């Protein structure tokens, strides 16, 4: 009899799990809480070789149309001068591009929208997913792939909460055709700026309708800025009606004066080429969190992706971790045959260490922002060059560390 998995969460992590379980002969059904597809969401992302390999295994050829190759990295000072220039090799893609390809490969009846998960009920040799509309779906396995605010994790680890890192990432994406003339000179390169206590990154990604041809691409921005939880973050997360939204606010509710202030800060603090692009975009912010689950398996329920661990985005391995989680689970289930509990125990041993390692690496990279926040007035060119060199060295070391973490999982 064919085994069945219920996957809670219809983002990239859940789709990867469904595809890789189907690849080993399981029936996998994805349940997404939102009533509409997630095609308009997400931003630019970097990809690792392992992720690209897993996409090919699923049947998505990771060719030139899937991302944009970036071969040059520069750091700009506040006046727009290049203080560091180095060769690089990066494949920059977009969340929506990857999501669309994964969704298109899944049979439509295996992806159900508007299904709000309520709880998992354990049973003999299985588990039942209960949804807000009263429907119940029994399966051999339930996978919690529903992100940082996971309702699956909340049931089994109710006291575990994401830990705020003390800063936010201002994000924006703008179509290539809308970039002002001043910003076009940096479009094709990986660009960063280093205001004191902050880090600004910009790079090209696939554009509207996933276009990667010249003139139809997009530019992605991530700007890390300090925001103490009890002061500035409260202000940022208060809407125009005075309502506070905890540690995060829906982008449409960000007040106009907040947007105006951050655009003014861009003009004052970062290179004019980068500021021109940022000011032409519609930015929003994302508070940065850490999350470490002490366990991943609860009977026939398993956590993966951001539902299990959240590493700060400096690591650039979020989709890679989700893919490796799904691959590890599928491999363990295939090897164990009918011994599902043994397979889940094997998965937990491998992916717990991997997740903890990525979270630690994200904190290590984030410590750079804390170091930069120490009072320092008017850094000269030599100091800025050394700071830029340290960022590049940190990136190179991070890539090697991620590969070591992957290798250390064993078999």
VOBA-673571 format. One record per residue (C-alpha): residue number from 1; x, y, z; chain. Coordinates in steps of 0.25 Angstrom, whole numbers, plus 5000, padded with zeros to 4 digits. Each point is the difference from the previous one (the first is absolute). Example, Ala and Ser with C-alpha at 12.3 -4.5 7.8 and 13.67 -1.06 7.14 Angstrom:
BEGIN
+-----+------+------+------+--------+
: num :   c1 :   c2 :   c3 : cadena :
+-----+------+------+------+--------+
:   1 : 5049 : 4982 : 5031 :      A :
:   2 : 5006 : 5014 : 4998 :      A :
+-----+------+------+------+--------+
//
This chain:
BEGIN
+-----+------+------+------+--------+
: num :   c1 :   c2 :   c3 : cadena :
+-----+------+------+------+--------+
:   1 : 5000 : 5000 : 5000 :      A :
:   2 : 5005 : 5014 : 4996 :      A :
:   3 : 5005 : 5008 : 5012 :      A :
:   4 : 4994 : 5014 : 5002 :      A :
:   5 : 5006 : 5013 : 5005 :      A :
:   6 : 4992 : 5013 : 5004 :      A :
:   7 : 5009 : 5012 : 4998 :      A :
:   8 : 4996 : 5012 : 5007 :      A :
:   9 : 5005 : 5013 : 4993 :      A :
:  10 : 5000 : 5003 : 4985 :      A :
:  11 : 5012 : 5008 : 4999 :      A :
:  12 : 5013 : 4995 : 4994 :      A :
:  13 : 5003 : 4991 : 5012 :      A :
:  14 : 4987 : 4993 : 4999 :      A :
:  15 : 5001 : 4998 : 4985 :      A :
:  16 : 5014 : 4994 : 5001 :      A :
:  17 : 4995 : 4990 : 5010 :      A :
:  18 : 4988 : 4996 : 4992 :      A :
:  19 : 5009 : 4998 : 4987 :      A :
:  20 : 5011 : 4992 : 5007 :      A :
:  21 : 4990 : 4991 : 5007 :      A :
:  22 : 4992 : 4998 : 4987 :      A :
:  23 : 5014 : 4996 : 4994 :      A :
:  24 : 5001 : 4988 : 5010 :      A :
:  25 : 4986 : 4996 : 4997 :      A :
:  26 : 4992 : 5007 : 5011 :      A :
:  27 : 4987 : 5007 : 4998 :      A :
:  28 : 5002 : 5015 : 5005 :      A :
:  29 : 4990 : 5010 : 5001 :      A :
:  30 : 5003 : 5015 : 5004 :      A :
:  31 : 4991 : 5008 : 5008 :      A :
:  32 : 5001 : 5016 : 4999 :      A :
:  33 : 4993 : 5009 : 5010 :      A :
:  34 : 4999 : 5011 : 4990 :      A :
:  35 : 4988 : 5000 : 4990 :      A :
:  36 : 5009 : 5005 : 4988 :      A :
:  37 : 5013 : 4995 : 4995 :      A :
:  38 : 5012 : 5006 : 5005 :      A :
:  39 : 5005 : 5005 : 4987 :      A :
:  40 : 5002 : 5015 : 5003 :      A :
:  41 : 5008 : 4998 : 5013 :      A :
:  42 : 5015 : 4998 : 5003 :      A :
:  43 : 5012 : 5008 : 4995 :      A :
:  44 : 5014 : 4997 : 4995 :      A :
:  45 : 5008 : 4988 : 5005 :      A :
:  46 : 5013 : 4993 : 4998 :      A :
:  47 : 5001 : 4986 : 4997 :      A :
:  48 : 5010 : 4989 : 5004 :      A :
:  49 : 5005 : 4988 : 4990 :      A :
:  50 : 4993 : 4990 : 5009 :      A :
:  51 : 4986 : 5008 : 4998 :      A :
:  52 : 5002 : 5000 : 4985 :      A :
:  53 : 5003 : 4985 : 5000 :      A :
:  54 : 4988 : 4997 : 5007 :      A :
:  55 : 4991 : 5009 : 4991 :      A :
:  56 : 5006 : 4992 : 4988 :      A :
:  57 : 4996 : 4987 : 5007 :      A :
:  58 : 4986 : 5005 : 5001 :      A :
:  59 : 5000 : 5003 : 4985 :      A :
:  60 : 5002 : 5015 : 5001 :      A :
:  61 : 5013 : 5003 : 4991 :      A :
:  62 : 5008 : 5010 : 5007 :      A :
:  63 : 5004 : 5007 : 4987 :      A :
:  64 : 5003 : 5015 : 4997 :      A :
:  65 : 4985 : 5004 : 5001 :      A :
:  66 : 5000 : 4996 : 5014 :      A :
:  67 : 5010 : 5010 : 5005 :      A :
:  68 : 5010 : 5011 : 4997 :      A :
:  69 : 5014 : 4998 : 5001 :      A :
:  70 : 5008 : 5011 : 5007 :      A :
:  71 : 5015 : 5000 : 4998 :      A :
:  72 : 5004 : 5013 : 5006 :      A :
:  73 : 4999 : 5006 : 5014 :      A :
:  74 : 5002 : 5014 : 5004 :      A :
:  75 : 4999 : 5008 : 5013 :      A :
:  76 : 4997 : 5015 : 4999 :      A :
:  77 : 5002 : 5011 : 5010 :      A :
:  78 : 4990 : 5011 : 5003 :      A :
:  79 : 5005 : 5008 : 4988 :      A :
:  80 : 4998 : 4989 : 4990 :      A :
:  81 : 5015 : 4997 : 4999 :      A :
:  82 : 5004 : 4985 : 4998 :      A :
:  83 : 5009 : 4997 : 5012 :      A :
:  84 : 5000 : 4985 : 4997 :      A :
:  85 : 4998 : 4992 : 4988 :      A :
:  86 : 5002 : 4985 : 4999 :      A :
:  87 : 4996 : 4988 : 4991 :      A :
:  88 : 4989 : 4991 : 5005 :      A :
:  89 : 4991 : 4989 : 4995 :      A :
:  90 : 4985 : 5000 : 5005 :      A :
:  91 : 4987 : 4996 : 4994 :      A :
:  92 : 4989 : 5009 : 5005 :      A :
:  93 : 4986 : 4995 : 4998 :      A :
:  94 : 4986 : 5005 : 5005 :      A :
:  95 : 4991 : 4993 : 5010 :      A :
:  96 : 4988 : 5001 : 4990 :      A :
:  97 : 5008 : 4994 : 4989 :      A :
:  98 : 5003 : 4987 : 5008 :      A :
:  99 : 4986 : 5000 : 5006 :      A :
: 100 : 4994 : 5000 : 4987 :      A :
: 101 : 5008 : 4989 : 4994 :      A :
: 102 : 4998 : 4991 : 5012 :      A :
: 103 : 4985 : 5003 : 5000 :      A :
: 104 : 4999 : 4997 : 4985 :      A :
: 105 : 5006 : 4986 : 5001 :      A :
: 106 : 4990 : 4996 : 5011 :      A :
: 107 : 4986 : 4994 : 4996 :      A :
: 108 : 4990 : 5011 : 5003 :      A :
: 109 : 4991 : 4991 : 5008 :      A :
: 110 : 5013 : 4998 : 5010 :      A :
: 111 : 5000 : 5015 : 5003 :      A :
: 112 : 4988 : 5004 : 5009 :      A :
: 113 : 4998 : 5015 : 5003 :      A :
: 114 : 4992 : 5006 : 5011 :      A :
: 115 : 5003 : 4989 : 5010 :      A :
: 116 : 5003 : 5005 : 5014 :      A :
: 117 : 5007 : 4990 : 5008 :      A :
: 118 : 4995 : 4998 : 5014 :      A :
: 119 : 5006 : 4988 : 5006 :      A :
: 120 : 5006 : 4987 : 4998 :      A :
: 121 : 4994 : 4988 : 5007 :      A :
: 122 : 5009 : 4987 : 5002 :      A :
: 123 : 4994 : 4987 : 4997 :      A :
: 124 : 5004 : 4986 : 4999 :      A :
: 125 : 5011 : 4999 : 4989 :      A :
: 126 : 4996 : 5014 : 4995 :      A :
: 127 : 4996 : 5014 : 5002 :      A :
: 128 : 4987 : 5008 : 4997 :      A :
: 129 : 5001 : 5015 : 4995 :      A :
: 130 : 4988 : 5008 : 5005 :      A :
: 131 : 4997 : 5013 : 4993 :      A :
: 132 : 4991 : 5012 : 5003 :      A :
: 133 : 4989 : 4997 : 4991 :      A :
: 134 : 4998 : 4987 : 5007 :      A :
: 135 : 5007 : 4990 : 4990 :      A :
: 136 : 5009 : 4989 : 5005 :      A :
: 137 : 5011 : 4994 : 4992 :      A :
: 138 : 5007 : 4987 : 5004 :      A :
: 139 : 5014 : 4997 : 4996 :      A :
: 140 : 5012 : 4992 : 5004 :      A :
: 141 : 5008 : 5012 : 5002 :      A :
: 142 : 4997 : 5015 : 5002 :      A :
: 143 : 5011 : 5010 : 4996 :      A :
: 144 : 5000 : 5014 : 5006 :      A :
: 145 : 5006 : 5009 : 4990 :      A :
: 146 : 4992 : 5012 : 5003 :      A :
: 147 : 5011 : 5010 : 5003 :      A :
: 148 : 5005 : 5008 : 5012 :      A :
: 149 : 4986 : 5002 : 5006 :      A :
: 150 : 4997 : 4985 : 4998 :      A :
: 151 : 4987 : 4996 : 5006 :      A :
: 152 : 5005 : 4985 : 5000 :      A :
: 153 : 5012 : 5004 : 5008 :      A :
: 154 : 4992 : 5008 : 5010 :      A :
: 155 : 4992 : 4988 : 5003 :      A :
: 156 : 5012 : 4992 : 5004 :      A :
: 157 : 5009 : 5010 : 5005 :      A :
: 158 : 4991 : 5011 : 5005 :      A :
: 159 : 5010 : 5007 : 5009 :      A :
: 160 : 5010 : 5002 : 4988 :      A :
: 161 : 5000 : 5014 : 4994 :      A :
: 162 : 5009 : 5006 : 4990 :      A :
: 163 : 5011 : 5009 : 5006 :      A :
: 164 : 5001 : 5014 : 4994 :      A :
: 165 : 5014 : 5004 : 4996 :      A :
: 166 : 4999 : 5015 : 5002 :      A :
: 167 : 5000 : 5004 : 4986 :      A :
: 168 : 4991 : 5000 : 4988 :      A :
: 169 : 5002 : 4998 : 4985 :      A :
: 170 : 4994 : 5011 : 4991 :      A :
: 171 : 4997 : 4993 : 4987 :      A :
: 172 : 4996 : 5005 : 4986 :      A :
: 173 : 4999 : 4994 : 4986 :      A :
: 174 : 4999 : 5009 : 4988 :      A :
: 175 : 4998 : 4997 : 4985 :      A :
: 176 : 5012 : 5003 : 4992 :      A :
: 177 : 4992 : 5009 : 4991 :      A :
: 178 : 4997 : 5009 : 5012 :      A :
: 179 : 5014 : 5002 : 5005 :      A :
: 180 : 5004 : 5015 : 4999 :      A :
: 181 : 5012 : 5003 : 4991 :      A :
: 182 : 5009 : 5003 : 5013 :      A :
: 183 : 4998 : 4985 : 5004 :      A :
: 184 : 5002 : 4993 : 4987 :      A :
: 185 : 5015 : 5000 : 5001 :      A :
: 186 : 5000 : 4990 : 5011 :      A :
: 187 : 4988 : 4991 : 4995 :      A :
: 188 : 5008 : 4988 : 4996 :      A :
: 189 : 5010 : 4999 : 5012 :      A :
: 190 : 4998 : 4995 : 5014 :      A :
: 191 : 5001 : 5013 : 5007 :      A :
: 192 : 5002 : 5003 : 5015 :      A :
: 193 : 5001 : 5013 : 5009 :      A :
: 194 : 5004 : 5001 : 5014 :      A :
: 195 : 4994 : 5011 : 5008 :      A :
: 196 : 5004 : 4999 : 5015 :      A :
: 197 : 4993 : 4989 : 5007 :      A :
: 198 : 4992 : 4996 : 4987 :      A :
: 199 : 5002 : 4992 : 4987 :      A :
: 200 : 4994 : 5003 : 4987 :      A :
: 201 : 5000 : 4989 : 4989 :      A :
: 202 : 4994 : 5001 : 4985 :      A :
: 203 : 5000 : 4990 : 4989 :      A :
: 204 : 4993 : 4996 : 4987 :      A :
: 205 : 4989 : 4989 : 5000 :      A :
: 206 : 4990 : 4995 : 4991 :      A :
: 207 : 4989 : 5010 : 4997 :      A :
: 208 : 4985 : 5001 : 4997 :      A :
: 209 : 4995 : 4986 : 4994 :      A :
: 210 : 5014 : 4995 : 5004 :      A :
: 211 : 5007 : 5007 : 4989 :      A :
: 212 : 5015 : 4999 : 5000 :      A :
: 213 : 5003 : 5007 : 4987 :      A :
: 214 : 5006 : 5014 : 5000 :      A :
: 215 : 4990 : 5011 : 5002 :      A :
: 216 : 4990 : 4991 : 5006 :      A :
: 217 : 5007 : 4996 : 5013 :      A :
: 218 : 4999 : 5006 : 5014 :      A :
: 219 : 5008 : 5005 : 5011 :      A :
: 220 : 5000 : 4995 : 5014 :      A :
: 221 : 5004 : 5008 : 5013 :      A :
: 222 : 5002 : 4995 : 5014 :      A :
: 223 : 5004 : 5011 : 5010 :      A :
: 224 : 5003 : 4996 : 5014 :      A :
: 225 : 4998 : 5011 : 5011 :      A :
: 226 : 4999 : 4999 : 5015 :      A :
: 227 : 4987 : 5001 : 5006 :      A :
: 228 : 4999 : 4998 : 5015 :      A :
: 229 : 4988 : 4991 : 5004 :      A :
: 230 : 4995 : 5010 : 5011 :      A :
: 231 : 5001 : 5013 : 4992 :      A :
: 232 : 5002 : 5001 : 4985 :      A :
: 233 : 4994 : 4986 : 4997 :      A :
: 234 : 4987 : 5004 : 5007 :      A :
: 235 : 5000 : 5013 : 4992 :      A :
: 236 : 5002 : 4993 : 4987 :      A :
: 237 : 4989 : 4990 : 5003 :      A :
: 238 : 4989 : 5010 : 5004 :      A :
: 239 : 4990 : 5003 : 4989 :      A :
: 240 : 4994 : 5013 : 4996 :      A :
: 241 : 4988 : 4997 : 5010 :      A :
: 242 : 5010 : 4999 : 5011 :      A :
: 243 : 4998 : 4985 : 5001 :      A :
: 244 : 5013 : 4992 : 5004 :      A :
: 245 : 5003 : 4987 : 4992 :      A :
: 246 : 5010 : 4993 : 5010 :      A :
: 247 : 5013 : 4997 : 4993 :      A :
: 248 : 4995 : 5001 : 4986 :      A :
: 249 : 4990 : 5008 : 4992 :      A :
: 250 : 4994 : 4996 : 4986 :      A :
: 251 : 5007 : 5009 : 4989 :      A :
: 252 : 4987 : 5007 : 4996 :      A :
: 253 : 4998 : 5005 : 5014 :      A :
: 254 : 5014 : 5007 : 5001 :      A :
: 255 : 4998 : 5015 : 5002 :      A :
: 256 : 5004 : 5009 : 4989 :      A :
: 257 : 5009 : 5008 : 5009 :      A :
: 258 : 5008 : 4988 : 5004 :      A :
: 259 : 5002 : 4998 : 4985 :      A :
: 260 : 5004 : 5014 : 4998 :      A :
: 261 : 5010 : 5000 : 5011 :      A :
: 262 : 5007 : 4987 : 4995 :      A :
: 263 : 5001 : 5006 : 4986 :      A :
: 264 : 5006 : 5013 : 5006 :      A :
: 265 : 5010 : 4991 : 5008 :      A :
: 266 : 5004 : 4994 : 4987 :      A :
: 267 : 5003 : 5013 : 4993 :      A :
: 268 : 5008 : 5004 : 5013 :      A :
: 269 : 5007 : 4987 : 5003 :      A :
: 270 : 5003 : 4991 : 4987 :      A :
: 271 : 5006 : 5002 : 4986 :      A :
: 272 : 4991 : 5009 : 4991 :      A :
: 273 : 4999 : 4989 : 4990 :      A :
: 274 : 4994 : 4991 : 5010 :      A :
: 275 : 4992 : 5010 : 5007 :      A :
: 276 : 4994 : 5004 : 4986 :      A :
: 277 : 4995 : 4986 : 4998 :      A :
: 278 : 4995 : 4998 : 5014 :      A :
: 279 : 4992 : 5013 : 5000 :      A :
: 280 : 4993 : 4996 : 4987 :      A :
: 281 : 4996 : 4987 : 5006 :      A :
: 282 : 4989 : 4997 : 5010 :      A :
: 283 : 5007 : 4995 : 5012 :      A :
: 284 : 4995 : 4991 : 5012 :      A :
: 285 : 5008 : 4995 : 5012 :      A :
: 286 : 5001 : 4986 : 5006 :      A :
: 287 : 5005 : 4998 : 5014 :      A :
: 288 : 5011 : 4990 : 5001 :      A :
: 289 : 4998 : 4988 : 5009 :      A :
: 290 : 5007 : 4987 : 5005 :      A :
: 291 : 4993 : 4988 : 5003 :      A :
: 292 : 5005 : 4986 : 5004 :      A :
: 293 : 4991 : 4988 : 5003 :      A :
: 294 : 5005 : 4991 : 5010 :      A :
: 295 : 4993 : 4988 : 4993 :      A :
: 296 : 4995 : 4998 : 4986 :      A :
: 297 : 4992 : 4987 : 5002 :      A :
: 298 : 4987 : 4998 : 5008 :      A :
: 299 : 4995 : 4986 : 4997 :      A :
: 300 : 4995 : 5001 : 4986 :      A :
: 301 : 5002 : 5015 : 4999 :      A :
: 302 : 5013 : 5006 : 4995 :      A :
: 303 : 5005 : 5014 : 4998 :      A :
: 304 : 5008 : 5006 : 4989 :      A :
: 305 : 5005 : 5013 : 4993 :      A :
: 306 : 4997 : 5012 : 5008 :      A :
: 307 : 4990 : 4993 : 5009 :      A :
: 308 : 5012 : 4993 : 5006 :      A :
: 309 : 5011 : 5010 : 4999 :      A :
: 310 : 5002 : 5014 : 4996 :      A :
: 311 : 5014 : 5005 : 4997 :      A :
: 312 : 5002 : 5015 : 4997 :      A :
: 313 : 4999 : 5003 : 4985 :      A :
: 314 : 5015 : 5004 : 5000 :      A :
: 315 : 5003 : 4985 : 4998 :      A :
: 316 : 4992 : 5000 : 4987 :      A :
: 317 : 4997 : 4985 : 5001 :      A :
: 318 : 4985 : 5000 : 5004 :      A :
: 319 : 4995 : 4993 : 4988 :      A :
: 320 : 5012 : 4991 : 5000 :      A :
: 321 : 4997 : 4996 : 5014 :      A :
: 322 : 4985 : 4997 : 4996 :      A :
: 323 : 5005 : 4992 : 4989 :      A :
: 324 : 5010 : 4992 : 5008 :      A :
: 325 : 4989 : 4998 : 5011 :      A :
: 326 : 4991 : 4994 : 4990 :      A :
: 327 : 5010 : 4992 : 4993 :      A :
: 328 : 5005 : 4994 : 5013 :      A :
: 329 : 4986 : 4996 : 5004 :      A :
: 330 : 4997 : 4993 : 4987 :      A :
: 331 : 5013 : 4993 : 5000 :      A :
: 332 : 4998 : 4995 : 5014 :      A :
: 333 : 4986 : 4995 : 4997 :      A :
: 334 : 5004 : 4993 : 4987 :      A :
: 335 : 5012 : 4993 : 5008 :      A :
: 336 : 4991 : 4996 : 5012 :      A :
: 337 : 4989 : 4994 : 4992 :      A :
: 338 : 4988 : 4997 : 5010 :      A :
: 339 : 5008 : 5005 : 5012 :      A :
: 340 : 4995 : 5014 : 4999 :      A :
: 341 : 5004 : 5003 : 5015 :      A :
: 342 : 5014 : 4996 : 4997 :      A :
: 343 : 5001 : 5009 : 4988 :      A :
: 344 : 4995 : 5012 : 5008 :      A :
: 345 : 5010 : 4998 : 5011 :      A :
: 346 : 5011 : 4999 : 4989 :      A :
: 347 : 4995 : 5013 : 4994 :      A :
: 348 : 4999 : 5007 : 5013 :      A :
: 349 : 5015 : 4996 : 5003 :      A :
: 350 : 5005 : 5006 : 4987 :      A :
: 351 : 4992 : 5012 : 4999 :      A :
: 352 : 5001 : 5005 : 5014 :      A :
: 353 : 5015 : 5002 : 5000 :      A :
: 354 : 4999 : 5006 : 4986 :      A :
: 355 : 4989 : 5010 : 5005 :      A :
: 356 : 5008 : 5004 : 5012 :      A :
: 357 : 5012 : 5002 : 4992 :      A :
: 358 : 4993 : 5010 : 4990 :      A :
: 359 : 4994 : 5008 : 5012 :      A :
: 360 : 5013 : 5001 : 5006 :      A :
: 361 : 5006 : 5005 : 4987 :      A :
: 362 : 4989 : 5010 : 4998 :      A :
: 363 : 5003 : 5006 : 5014 :      A :
: 364 : 5015 : 5000 : 4997 :      A :
: 365 : 4997 : 5008 : 4988 :      A :
: 366 : 4990 : 5009 : 5007 :      A :
: 367 : 5010 : 5003 : 5010 :      A :
: 368 : 5007 : 5009 : 4990 :      A :
: 369 : 4989 : 5010 : 5000 :      A :
: 370 : 5001 : 5001 : 5015 :      A :
: 371 : 5015 : 5002 : 4999 :      A :
: 372 : 4997 : 5011 : 4990 :      A :
: 373 : 4990 : 5007 : 5009 :      A :
: 374 : 5011 : 5004 : 5010 :      A :
: 375 : 5002 : 5015 : 4999 :      A :
: 376 : 5010 : 5004 : 4989 :      A :
: 377 : 5000 : 5013 : 4993 :      A :
: 378 : 5004 : 5003 : 4986 :      A :
: 379 : 5007 : 4987 : 4996 :      A :
: 380 : 5011 : 5003 : 4989 :      A :
: 381 : 5001 : 4993 : 4987 :      A :
: 382 : 5010 : 4990 : 5006 :      A :
: 383 : 4991 : 4996 : 5012 :      A :
: 384 : 4988 : 4998 : 4990 :      A :
: 385 : 5009 : 4992 : 4991 :      A :
: 386 : 5004 : 4991 : 5011 :      A :
: 387 : 4985 : 4999 : 5005 :      A :
: 388 : 4996 : 4996 : 4985 :      A :
: 389 : 5012 : 4990 : 5000 :      A :
: 390 : 4995 : 4993 : 5013 :      A :
: 391 : 4985 : 4999 : 4994 :      A :
: 392 : 5006 : 4993 : 4987 :      A :
: 393 : 5009 : 4991 : 5009 :      A :
: 394 : 4988 : 4997 : 5009 :      A :
: 395 : 4992 : 4996 : 4987 :      A :
: 396 : 5010 : 4991 : 4995 :      A :
: 397 : 5002 : 4993 : 5014 :      A :
: 398 : 4985 : 4999 : 5001 :      A :
: 399 : 4999 : 4992 : 4987 :      A :
: 400 : 5011 : 4990 : 5004 :      A :
: 401 : 4993 : 4999 : 5014 :      A :
: 402 : 4987 : 4997 : 4994 :      A :
: 403 : 5006 : 4989 : 4991 :      A :
: 404 : 5007 : 4994 : 5013 :      A :
: 405 : 4987 : 5000 : 5007 :      A :
: 406 : 4993 : 4992 : 4988 :      A :
: 407 : 5011 : 4990 : 5000 :      A :
: 408 : 5000 : 4998 : 5015 :      A :
: 409 : 4986 : 4995 : 4999 :      A :
: 410 : 5005 : 4987 : 4996 :      A :
: 411 : 4991 : 4989 : 4994 :      A :
+-----+------+------+------+--------+
//
